[in-house]
């Protein structure tokens, strides 16, 4: 099977649409805190004109840039020392603050704090990131097992660019749902299916790569593992119940002038979970 699977995870993220800025139309903060990536922040801003994304990586982080080919592609990637970098997602909300200069010298300031002392009830979301990629190099899946929107509580969120306040996107009916269109989640699980690769894909169990391939019960399996997560992609031929009925159905369809089931492979299922859990996404 020509499939490969790569799994990665980061501690938390926060993003917002910028409604009225002439240069940027979106901002995202990501926080890493593990042995693979190190500890620190990655911030990125998407440009309104060409949808290219500028990345600002805190010095000392170890990141694979190939997993960030989103939007209209990478505009710039800069390692910086943030003046302020904090992103904490807790049971009672999110506390985020970032301050840095972009590649054109504009001061970027972000402050979001919706903590109000009450625990949150969050849900899972498979983020539609791949839908906005203009030149995809893989199938990118982003699973947010604990996702929420910033609440209308305490101080209002603040995004300031070059000293000017910037409005974020709005959801209709805010007086009823009391949410800002500012999204956050912890953790964030990314799965790359078939990333761009020259040459044949390796097969079998590998000790150096975080993915594994093989066969199980007659179906090809691709799995990826991290210490806290596991993902699997299963594919194969027709299901057993189809195989049992193929000859009988084939004769009936032939009499009607129609073709029977195709013999080609098909995607059967994909899952993402914590090791030991039974539900998808570790739920």
PyMOL commands that set and color helices and strands:
alter all, ss='L'
color gray80, all
select helices_A, chain A and resi 65-68+130-132+174-177+240-255+280-282
alter helices_A, ss='H'
color red, helices_A
select strands_A, chain A and resi 5-10+12-17+24-34+38-47+53-58+74-80+84-90+93-101+107-113+123-127+139-151+158-161+164-165+179-185+188-193+211-216+219-225+230-236+266-273
alter strands_A, ss='S'
color yellow, strands_A
deselect
rebuild
show_as cartoon
